Amino acid sequence: MNFLRRLQFDLLYFGSPPWDSGVTPPEVFEFIQAHPTGRALDIGCGTGTNVITLAKAGWQVTGFDFAPRAIQNARRKVKKADVQAELFTDDATRMKNISGQFDLVLDIGCFHGIPNKVDYLTQLSRVLAPGGFWLMYGFLAQAADSSAPRIDPADLSRISALGLSLLSQRNGFDKRERPSAWFLYQKSTQVDR
């Protein structure tokens, strides 16, 4: 990740970044209610709001963010909530500190902003257990602004090529009327031979 970009994000966590609402989205609660607990990974966990929600629901949770300040805040919130979670700084395109596989990988607003989505997807494929779920929220491509964070049709094709099946896609808009969507993918249980 670009050093200046990391610094910019880190500095935003000294205040209240616009994406850090402190509220777990209903889509996460719906997933929790419909699936048994297991191991969960929150990519770009920010200040740990969803890490805490998952831990309180019985999940074994790991979360990381590339902004060290976000992780400092997350550790304080996790301690205050009196739950267990593993938290650290890492890069979603490398995931150096991630070992093992996860039944759920949660990404709320990280994937759409990553320039090198191929490396991210390579790591996702490595850490997502066979039969595991990837619950992801992101902004959709807009013709008017090709430089904005986005998920475009080429990204969706890359995801399908990984052996991830799209179970659901809920399109909508964020508070600023940008097109966005919640995606739920499941990794094939077939093992490559």
trRosetta pair geometry for C-beta under 8 A, 3 or more apart (Angstrom, degrees):
i j d omega theta_ij theta_ji phi_ij phi_ji
1 5 6.0 -113 169 79 93 117
1 6 5.2 105 116 -61 119 106
1 66 5.3 47 16 -168 167 158
1 91 5.2 -159 -15 -127 107 113
1 93 7.2 151 -56 23 80 116
2 5 4.1 75 75 9 103 111
2 6 6.7 -174 89 -11 51 84
3 6 5.7 -56 -149 36 31 112
3 7 6.3 31 154 -19 65 107
4 7 5.6 -53 -146 37 33 113
4 8 6.3 39 153 -24 65 104
5 8 5.6 -50 -149 32 32 115
5 9 6.6 28 155 -14 64 104
6 9 6.0 -58 -151 39 30 107
6 10 6.1 31 152 -21 65 110
6 66 5.6 -96 -120 142 98 110
6 67 6.8 179 -165 -90 68 62
7 10 5.6 -55 -144 37 30 114
7 11 6.3 31 158 -20 65 106
8 11 6.0 -56 -150 34 26 110
8 12 6.8 31 151 -23 60 104
9 12 5.7 -53 -155 28 34 116
9 13 7.1 33 151 -20 63 102
9 17 7.7 16 -155 -99 68 145
9 66 6.9 58 80 86 149 94
9 67 4.4 -118 122 -78 104 122
9 70 7.6 -32 147 -28 101 125
10 13 6.0 -57 -163 28 36 111
10 14 8.0 45 143 -27 60 91
10 67 4.4 179 -85 -149 62 89
10 68 5.9 18 -124 40 121 78
10 69 4.8 118 -163 7 75 112
10 70 7.5 -109 -115 -13 57 85
11 14 5.9 -38 -168 9 47 113
11 69 7.7 118 -66 9 17 155
12 15 6.4 -70 -171 50 47 92
12 17 4.3 63 146 -87 118 99
12 67 7.6 -63 54 -133 92 156
13 17 6.2 -23 -78 -28 58 113
13 20 7.7 83 -111 -23 78 159
13 46 7.8 -177 -105 -157 115 74
13 47 7.3 161 -143 -67 109 98
13 67 5.4 138 -16 146 140 137
13 69 3.8 157 87 105 127 116
13 70 4.7 -123 -104 -65 153 69
13 73 6.2 -140 180 -7 114 137
14 69 6.2 -60 -56 -168 67 156
16 20 6.3 -136 -168 74 68 109
17 20 4.6 78 64 4 92 108
17 46 7.4 -127 56 -138 134 118
19 46 7.2 -144 105 -91 100 145
19 109 5.5 -174 -162 136 139 168
20 46 5.0 -180 -103 -178 105 141
20 47 5.6 72 -156 7 132 115
20 49 7.5 156 -161 -15 78 128
20 70 8.0 -155 -88 -126 141 104
21 49 7.6 -9 73 -40 68 176
22 47 7.4 -24 -92 75 75 131
22 49 5.5 -177 -142 -94 35 134
23 49 6.9 -11 22 -176 11 147
24 28 5.0 -94 177 67 102 138
24 29 6.5 110 121 -45 116 92
24 49 5.8 -169 -64 145 75 101
24 50 5.4 124 -114 -98 96 71
24 53 4.2 67 -79 -61 156 160
25 28 5.3 104 66 0 77 98
25 29 7.7 -145 105 2 47 86
25 108 6.9 164 2 -121 129 138
25 137 7.2 86 17 -51 167 156
25 182 7.9 -169 133 -94 148 131
26 29 5.4 -55 -152 40 45 112
26 30 6.1 50 150 -25 73 102
27 30 5.5 -48 -146 33 33 115
27 31 6.6 36 153 -20 63 102
27 135 6.9 168 138 -175 108 122
27 137 7.2 134 63 -68 152 117
27 170 7.3 -155 -101 42 128 144
27 182 4.9 -138 -125 -140 163 157
28 31 5.7 -52 -152 33 33 111
28 32 6.4 35 151 -20 65 106
28 50 5.9 -120 -133 -135 164 110
28 53 6.3 66 128 111 134 147
28 54 7.7 -86 178 -64 118 88
28 106 6.9 39 -115 -132 109 136
28 108 7.9 -41 -59 -64 121 130
28 135 7.0 130 -101 129 67 151
29 32 5.6 -53 -147 36 34 114
29 33 6.3 31 156 -18 66 107
29 53 7.5 -86 -76 180 76 132
30 33 6.0 -58 -149 37 29 109
30 34 6.3 11 159 -8 64 116
31 34 6.1 -73 -147 44 27 102
31 35 5.9 -17 171 14 68 120
31 104 7.3 117 151 -132 132 136
31 133 7.2 180 -156 122 123 152
31 135 5.5 -43 -80 -82 161 154
31 184 7.2 179 -97 -111 114 127
32 35 6.9 -81 -132 50 18 86
32 53 7.5 -115 -53 146 153 100
32 54 7.1 -153 -95 -111 120 63
32 57 4.8 -57 -161 -164 133 166
32 59 7.8 -96 -121 -35 100 121
35 103 7.9 171 157 144 128 117
35 104 7.3 126 107 -70 151 123
35 133 7.0 -87 -106 2 165 150
37 57 6.7 -179 -94 125 110 85
37 58 4.1 -79 -88 108 159 105
37 59 5.0 -148 -151 -81 94 59
37 60 7.7 103 162 -5 104 70
38 59 6.7 -6 59 -132 40 83
38 60 7.2 -66 147 31 33 94
38 102 7.5 130 121 -171 106 56
38 103 3.2 32 98 19 145 153
38 104 6.6 133 69 -4 104 91
39 59 7.2 112 -134 -173 15 86
39 60 4.9 -36 -105 74 64 105
39 61 7.9 161 -162 -83 52 30
39 62 7.5 11 -176 3 94 103
39 100 7.0 -82 170 128 169 125
39 101 7.3 117 76 104 139 49
39 102 4.6 -118 112 -126 100 66
39 103 5.3 120 51 7 67 88
39 104 7.5 -175 96 33 48 72
39 129 7.6 102 59 -24 113 132
40 54 4.9 -105 72 -178 159 149
40 59 4.4 13 1 170 124 138
40 60 7.0 153 20 73 72 49
40 61 4.9 -20 71 -106 101 74
40 62 7.3 -179 93 31 53 64
40 102 6.1 90 -127 -167 18 116
40 103 6.8 -51 -72 62 60 82
40 104 4.3 -14 -113 71 86 107
40 105 7.5 169 -160 -85 60 29
40 106 6.4 22 -177 -8 107 109
41 61 7.7 157 -87 -156 27 59
41 62 5.1 -16 -110 71 73 98
41 63 7.3 154 -164 -88 49 43
41 64 7.9 -15 -169 12 92 93
41 98 6.8 41 -129 -133 142 128
41 102 4.3 -96 -9 -74 106 170
41 104 7.2 -179 29 97 62 60
41 105 4.9 -13 66 -115 103 73
41 106 7.0 -177 90 26 50 71
41 127 6.2 -8 6 148 167 133
42 45 3.9 79 113 -92 116 101
42 48 8.0 118 85 -125 154 50
42 50 5.4 155 -122 93 140 111
42 51 5.2 -114 19 -73 152 83
42 54 7.1 -168 -51 7 118 146
42 61 6.6 17 -9 -168 107 106
42 62 7.3 -171 24 95 71 48
42 63 3.9 -9 61 -111 108 95
42 64 7.6 161 85 23 69 49
42 106 4.7 -19 -110 69 69 110
42 107 7.8 156 -161 -78 50 42
43 64 6.8 -12 -125 62 48 85
43 92 5.2 79 -170 -114 116 114
43 105 6.4 27 -16 -179 112 96
43 106 6.9 -177 22 85 73 52
43 107 4.5 -13 63 -95 112 91
43 110 5.1 -128 122 57 97 161
43 111 7.7 61 102 -49 136 82
44 64 7.7 -4 -47 94 26 61
44 65 5.5 72 -142 -113 37 79
44 66 7.6 -23 -103 4 73 84
44 92 6.4 -15 -45 -60 93 134
44 107 6.3 67 33 -143 112 74
44 108 7.1 -142 91 59 110 60
44 109 6.6 -132 120 83 145 73
44 110 3.2 -179 -11 -77 149 127
45 48 5.7 34 150 -89 113 51
45 50 6.7 -133 -143 58 81 97
45 51 5.2 38 -161 -43 133 116
45 63 3.2 46 -59 -176 163 118
45 64 6.2 105 6 42 110 19
45 65 5.3 -110 48 -47 69 99
45 70 7.4 150 84 144 69 118
45 71 7.9 73 71 -95 108 71
45 74 6.0 61 116 -112 114 153
45 87 7.0 -113 75 -127 150 97
46 49 6.9 -8 84 11 115 95
46 65 5.8 123 -62 -91 26 146
46 67 7.8 19 -119 51 51 122
46 70 5.0 -99 -153 -161 39 125
46 73 8.0 -40 155 80 64 122
46 74 7.0 138 109 -70 43 113
47 70 5.7 -108 -65 -159 58 74
47 73 4.2 -49 -126 114 96 120
47 74 5.0 -174 -166 -71 34 70
47 77 5.9 86 158 -9 89 147
48 51 4.3 -58 -155 42 76 122
48 52 5.7 78 144 -27 92 95
48 63 6.1 141 -110 83 76 162
48 73 7.2 -165 8 110 104 76
48 74 3.2 127 -37 -144 115 89
48 75 7.6 157 -42 -36 151 28
48 77 4.7 170 72 73 125 126
48 78 5.4 -92 176 -50 156 94
48 85 7.1 143 -148 86 117 156
48 87 6.7 -34 -91 -101 119 141
49 52 6.2 -63 -162 32 25 108
49 53 6.7 22 148 -16 63 107
49 77 7.4 -46 -72 149 50 158
50 53 5.2 -46 -144 36 42 116
50 54 6.2 42 156 -18 69 103
50 63 7.8 144 80 -104 86 135
50 106 6.1 -140 140 129 143 154
50 108 6.7 140 -28 2 156 136
51 54 6.1 -59 -151 39 27 108
51 55 6.2 25 153 -18 64 110
51 61 5.1 146 -156 147 76 142
51 63 4.2 -66 -85 -33 130 147
51 74 6.5 58 33 -164 146 117
51 78 6.5 -41 110 -87 123 112
51 85 4.9 80 168 -153 116 162
51 87 7.0 34 -154 -83 169 108
52 55 5.7 -56 -143 39 30 110
52 56 6.2 29 158 -19 65 107
52 77 6.3 -87 -52 136 136 106
52 78 6.1 -153 -81 -102 92 65
52 81 4.7 50 -140 65 123 178
52 83 5.7 141 -136 36 68 146
52 85 7.4 -89 -76 -24 49 147
53 56 6.0 -58 -148 36 26 109
53 57 6.5 18 154 -13 61 111
54 57 5.7 -64 -151 40 31 108
54 59 4.1 -47 167 51 93 137
54 61 4.7 120 97 -84 121 132
54 104 7.7 -160 -133 86 135 140
54 106 7.5 -145 -60 -10 142 149
55 58 7.9 116 -178 -15 30 8
55 59 6.1 -85 -83 65 34 79
55 61 4.8 -89 -65 14 87 132
55 78 7.5 73 16 -139 162 97
55 81 7.6 108 78 115 128 130
55 83 3.8 107 122 167 137 136
55 84 6.2 180 -152 61 128 53
55 85 5.2 -89 -68 -61 139 105
56 81 7.2 -86 -61 168 111 122
56 83 5.9 -81 -61 -90 69 141
59 104 7.2 -53 -137 43 140 131
60 84 7.9 -27 -133 102 65 109
61 84 7.8 146 44 104 87 65
61 85 4.4 -28 86 -122 104 99
61 86 7.2 -174 105 30 55 70
62 85 7.0 165 -94 -173 27 77
62 86 4.4 -19 -113 69 80 106
62 87 7.6 175 -161 -74 53 39
62 98 7.1 134 127 -118 148 87
62 102 7.5 -115 40 -91 112 130
63 74 6.5 -130 99 179 134 153
63 85 6.1 11 9 166 105 125
63 86 7.4 159 25 85 59 56
63 87 5.2 -10 69 -107 90 81
64 71 7.3 -6 -145 -92 51 119
64 87 6.9 158 -86 -157 51 53
64 88 5.3 -22 -108 73 99 67
64 89 6.5 117 -161 -140 93 12
64 90 4.0 -5 173 33 149 108
64 92 7.9 168 95 -73 110 71
64 95 7.8 145 56 -122 153 72
64 97 6.8 144 -92 67 148 122
64 98 7.5 -105 -4 -62 144 103
65 70 4.3 -59 99 92 156 135
65 71 5.6 -166 49 -55 101 85
65 74 7.3 147 5 -20 127 143
65 89 6.6 -47 77 -117 59 61
65 90 7.8 95 47 43 16 65
66 89 6.4 76 -137 -166 31 84
66 90 6.8 -79 -85 86 67 33
66 91 5.4 56 -99 -98 117 59
66 92 7.1 -84 -40 -11 113 82
67 70 4.0 76 84 -1 107 112
67 71 7.1 172 92 -9 60 81
67 89 7.5 -135 73 -123 20 102
68 71 5.7 -57 -153 37 38 110
68 72 6.5 43 150 -23 69 101
68 89 5.0 -20 -90 -81 70 143
69 72 5.5 -47 -149 32 36 115
69 73 6.5 35 153 -16 65 103
70 73 5.8 -58 -154 39 31 110
70 74 6.2 34 149 -23 66 107
71 74 5.3 -49 -141 36 35 115
71 75 6.4 40 157 -23 65 100
71 87 5.4 160 -153 154 91 108
71 88 6.4 29 -144 -156 146 14
71 89 5.2 -106 -12 -62 154 78
72 75 6.0 -52 -152 31 28 111
72 76 6.9 27 151 -16 61 104
73 76 5.8 -56 -155 35 35 111
73 77 6.4 30 151 -16 68 107
74 77 5.7 -58 -147 39 33 109
74 78 6.1 33 156 -21 68 107
74 87 5.1 -173 109 -147 124 152
75 78 5.8 -53 -142 36 30 111
75 79 6.3 31 157 -19 63 107
75 87 5.5 -156 -74 73 80 143
76 79 5.9 -57 -150 37 28 110
76 80 6.3 27 154 -17 64 110
77 80 5.7 -56 -146 39 31 111
77 81 6.1 26 156 -15 66 110
78 81 5.8 -59 -144 42 29 108
78 83 5.8 -93 -162 67 77 87
78 84 7.9 60 174 -138 114 10
78 85 5.0 -112 -137 41 141 116
78 87 6.6 -168 -10 -23 154 138
79 82 7.4 27 175 -74 35 43
88 97 5.3 -81 92 122 144 166
90 94 7.0 -138 178 77 88 93
90 95 6.0 57 157 -120 134 42
90 96 6.1 -161 -140 41 104 79
90 97 4.9 -123 -85 28 130 111
90 98 7.0 108 175 -30 170 94
91 94 4.3 44 77 27 108 106
91 95 7.2 -109 79 -43 59 40
91 96 7.3 45 38 -3 90 98
92 95 6.7 24 -144 -57 32 88
92 107 8.0 85 -137 -120 141 121
92 110 5.7 146 -66 160 164 129
92 111 7.7 -134 153 -83 151 57
92 114 6.1 -100 83 -89 126 143
92 120 5.2 16 134 -120 99 100
92 123 6.9 177 170 74 53 147
93 114 6.4 160 -59 -165 105 130
93 116 5.2 49 -122 86 146 115
93 119 3.8 47 -165 106 96 122
93 120 5.1 -57 -95 -64 68 68
93 123 6.6 171 -160 -6 24 137
94 119 7.2 -6 -62 160 52 124
94 123 6.8 79 117 -81 4 144
95 98 4.1 -33 175 23 104 126
95 123 4.3 135 12 -165 128 133
95 126 7.4 174 77 74 140 125
95 127 6.3 -96 163 -41 161 138
98 123 7.5 89 56 -176 140 108
98 127 5.3 -19 144 -101 136 135
100 127 7.6 50 93 -143 49 77
101 127 5.9 165 -123 -173 56 41
101 128 6.5 13 -160 124 95 11
101 129 3.8 117 139 -76 121 79
101 130 7.9 15 161 1 158 59
101 132 6.8 -142 162 -40 103 149
102 105 5.4 106 90 -65 131 79
102 127 5.6 17 12 154 104 91
102 128 6.2 -50 63 -110 83 44
102 129 6.0 -155 68 -13 26 96
102 132 6.0 99 99 -149 58 148
103 129 5.6 -23 -82 38 50 132
103 131 7.8 -23 -135 101 77 87
103 132 5.0 -150 -146 -119 31 92
103 133 6.9 20 153 22 62 83
104 132 6.6 -150 -61 -168 29 92
104 133 5.2 -9 -110 67 70 96
104 134 7.9 153 -161 -89 50 29
104 135 6.6 -3 -164 5 99 107
105 124 6.3 161 118 -143 168 89
105 127 6.5 101 -85 104 131 109
105 128 5.4 -74 -12 -89 130 96
105 132 6.9 64 -8 147 91 123
105 133 7.3 -166 30 98 65 51
105 134 4.8 -14 67 -111 103 75
105 135 7.4 174 85 28 50 63
106 135 5.2 -13 -112 68 70 100
106 136 7.7 169 -161 -79 38 52
107 110 4.8 -98 -162 43 98 107
107 111 5.1 64 144 -22 146 103
107 134 7.1 0 11 -174 109 91
107 135 7.4 168 31 90 63 53
107 136 4.4 2 66 -116 102 87
107 137 7.2 -164 104 32 64 60
107 138 7.7 -3 121 -51 104 104
108 136 7.6 -168 -77 -149 38 42
108 137 4.7 18 -133 42 66 116
109 112 6.6 -55 -147 36 44 110
109 113 7.0 27 166 -8 69 117
109 137 6.0 -17 -43 92 66 95
109 138 6.3 148 -104 -100 38 63
109 139 8.0 49 -124 -17 76 85
109 149 7.9 50 -165 135 76 153
110 113 6.5 -85 -164 41 30 100
110 114 6.7 31 154 -36 71 109
110 138 8.0 -80 50 -87 39 106
111 114 6.0 -57 -151 16 34 115
111 117 6.8 64 -170 -126 82 101
111 120 6.2 153 -123 145 79 153
111 136 5.7 3 14 -159 141 130
111 138 5.4 -78 73 -68 95 144
111 151 6.8 34 115 -84 106 110
111 155 7.9 125 155 -174 110 137
112 138 3.2 156 -44 -161 121 117
112 139 4.9 126 173 38 157 76
112 149 4.5 83 127 159 95 99
112 150 5.6 -3 -168 -115 100 3
112 151 5.0 -74 -105 -40 91 84
113 138 8.0 -151 -18 -138 69 107
113 149 3.8 -31 -88 -120 75 128
114 117 5.5 125 93 -81 104 65
114 120 5.1 85 109 -46 162 144
116 119 4.7 17 136 21 115 112
116 120 6.7 141 105 -17 70 89
117 120 5.2 -54 -149 39 44 118
117 121 6.0 42 154 -21 74 105
117 155 5.6 -52 150 -119 167 102
117 158 6.7 116 120 80 115 158
118 121 5.9 -57 -149 37 28 108
118 122 6.5 34 150 -23 63 104
118 158 6.8 -109 -98 -154 68 147
119 122 5.5 -49 -148 31 35 116
119 123 6.6 32 154 -14 65 104
120 123 6.0 -63 -157 39 30 108
120 124 6.2 33 148 -23 67 107
121 124 5.2 -47 -141 35 36 117
121 125 6.3 42 156 -22 65 101
121 158 5.7 -136 -41 142 173 114
121 159 6.6 -132 -123 -92 128 60
121 162 5.9 -134 175 -66 110 141
122 125 5.9 -54 -154 33 28 112
122 126 6.7 28 148 -19 61 107
123 126 5.4 -54 -151 34 36 115
123 127 6.3 12 160 -4 71 110
124 127 6.4 -70 -143 45 27 95
124 128 5.7 19 167 -19 69 117
124 134 6.5 36 -171 -106 124 141
124 162 7.4 10 91 -171 108 165
125 128 6.4 -55 -128 35 22 106
125 162 5.1 -134 -85 -160 117 119
125 163 7.6 88 -130 44 109 102
125 187 7.7 140 -132 -119 61 126
128 132 4.4 -161 -177 81 79 132
128 133 8.0 -151 -153 54 113 16
128 134 6.1 -40 -107 -60 143 102
128 164 7.9 22 102 -93 162 111
128 187 4.8 148 129 -38 120 146
129 132 3.9 111 56 -44 74 122
129 187 7.0 164 89 61 39 139
130 187 5.9 -120 -129 113 34 112
130 188 6.7 -42 -146 102 84 51
130 189 4.6 92 161 -131 106 50
130 190 7.5 -166 -146 42 122 27
130 191 6.6 -48 -85 -73 152 78
131 186 6.8 -15 -162 -178 38 103
131 187 6.4 -44 5 76 14 84
131 188 7.8 -30 -63 140 49 18
131 189 4.4 33 -59 -84 94 97
132 186 7.1 174 90 -150 31 64
132 187 5.0 16 53 27 76 119
133 167 7.8 -38 -129 12 102 143
133 184 6.3 -17 -166 -167 110 88
133 185 6.9 148 -157 81 57 50
133 186 5.4 -30 -98 -98 69 74
133 187 7.7 -133 -69 4 24 80
134 164 6.5 -21 24 -144 130 139
134 183 7.5 -6 108 110 91 99
134 184 7.4 158 80 -154 53 41
134 185 4.4 -7 55 60 102 103
134 186 7.7 -168 18 -78 73 27
134 187 7.4 84 -18 -40 101 91
135 182 7.4 -8 -171 -172 83 95
135 183 7.5 168 -152 87 38 56
135 184 5.4 -5 -105 -107 73 78
136 182 7.4 156 86 -156 43 51
136 183 4.8 -14 65 60 93 101
136 184 7.9 171 24 -81 68 35
136 185 7.3 7 11 7 113 105
137 180 6.7 28 -179 169 87 116
137 181 7.3 -166 -142 96 57 39
137 182 5.1 -23 -96 -100 84 70
137 183 7.6 177 -81 18 34 72
138 149 7.3 -116 -164 144 96 104
138 150 7.5 117 152 -157 107 25
138 151 4.7 93 104 -27 131 121
138 180 6.5 -161 109 -150 28 86
138 181 6.9 -14 62 57 64 73
138 183 7.6 -17 24 5 96 113
139 142 7.9 -48 162 -17 107 102
139 148 6.8 -76 118 135 150 109
139 149 5.4 98 42 101 127 86
139 150 5.2 -72 103 -103 97 56
139 151 6.8 155 82 6 47 81
139 174 7.2 -46 -93 -15 94 129
139 178 5.4 -22 -133 139 116 124
139 179 6.8 98 -164 85 70 59
139 180 5.0 -53 -103 -97 50 85
140 150 6.3 22 152 -155 18 89
140 151 5.7 -49 -109 60 50 87
140 152 7.8 111 -170 -88 60 43
140 171 7.3 -1 -29 -131 149 98
140 179 4.3 -55 53 116 112 107
140 180 6.1 -172 -5 -101 84 24
140 181 5.7 62 -53 -7 112 106
141 146 7.5 17 -158 -119 97 65
141 150 4.3 91 -88 166 58 136
141 151 6.6 -109 -31 81 80 38
141 152 3.9 57 -51 -97 140 83
141 153 7.3 -69 21 -11 143 69
142 145 5.3 25 82 42 113 81
142 146 7.9 -137 78 -70 63 45
142 148 6.7 10 39 51 110 133
142 150 6.8 -137 9 -106 70 137
142 178 7.1 -94 -39 -150 139 84
142 179 6.3 146 -74 29 98 110
143 146 7.5 -7 -156 -61 31 88
145 148 4.3 48 124 -11 118 116
146 150 7.8 -82 -148 23 42 150
148 178 7.6 -137 154 -140 150 137
151 155 4.9 -116 -159 79 72 148
151 156 6.8 85 160 -51 103 85
151 181 7.4 -91 57 46 136 110
152 155 5.3 106 53 5 59 102
152 156 7.5 -119 107 -3 36 90
153 156 5.5 -54 -149 36 39 113
153 157 6.5 41 153 -21 68 102
154 157 5.6 -51 -151 34 35 113
154 158 6.5 38 150 -21 65 102
155 158 5.6 -53 -152 33 34 113
155 159 6.5 36 151 -21 65 103
156 159 5.6 -49 -150 32 34 114
156 160 6.6 34 153 -17 64 104
157 160 5.8 -55 -150 36 33 110
157 161 6.4 36 152 -24 65 107
158 161 5.6 -56 -150 33 32 115
158 162 7.1 39 151 -29 61 100
159 162 5.9 -53 -164 19 35 115
159 164 5.4 -63 168 63 82 129
159 166 7.8 75 116 -65 124 96
159 185 6.6 -115 171 -93 121 157
160 164 6.6 -106 -104 66 30 77
160 165 8.0 58 -129 -102 73 37
160 166 7.2 -39 -88 -24 92 102
162 187 7.8 -60 127 -117 101 88
163 187 6.3 49 110 -155 95 70
163 188 4.4 -76 170 9 108 120
163 190 7.4 -123 -160 59 133 102
164 185 4.1 20 171 173 115 130
164 186 6.8 153 -157 71 69 28
164 187 5.6 -38 -100 -91 75 59
164 188 7.6 -120 -83 -17 30 77
165 185 6.4 149 71 -158 38 73
165 186 5.3 -22 58 60 94 83
165 187 8.0 167 15 -93 77 11
165 188 6.9 98 -20 -66 104 75
166 169 6.2 -9 -177 -39 122 105
166 183 6.7 -66 -134 -160 95 99
166 184 7.6 102 -163 77 56 54
166 185 5.7 -41 -96 -99 48 79
167 184 4.6 -55 64 103 107 100
167 185 6.6 167 5 -109 87 21
167 186 5.5 62 -41 -10 121 105
168 182 7.6 -1 113 107 99 92
168 183 7.4 170 90 -151 58 38
168 184 4.6 24 47 39 91 110
169 181 5.4 1 -173 179 90 130
169 182 7.2 166 -152 83 42 53
169 183 5.3 -2 -106 -105 80 72
169 184 7.8 -148 -66 24 45 67
170 181 6.1 157 79 -158 47 72
170 182 4.4 4 51 50 104 100
171 179 6.9 -17 -167 -166 101 94
171 180 7.5 151 -156 87 55 40
171 181 4.7 -32 -99 -97 57 99
172 179 7.8 154 90 -152 30 53
172 180 5.7 -29 75 71 76 84
172 181 6.8 140 22 -95 69 46
172 182 7.6 24 13 -5 114 90
173 177 5.0 -5 178 -140 134 42
173 178 6.3 144 -156 63 76 33
173 179 6.0 -46 -98 -96 74 39
173 180 6.3 119 -126 20 22 89
174 177 7.2 -79 67 -7 61 13
174 178 5.0 -3 34 51 107 91
174 180 5.1 70 -39 -12 91 141
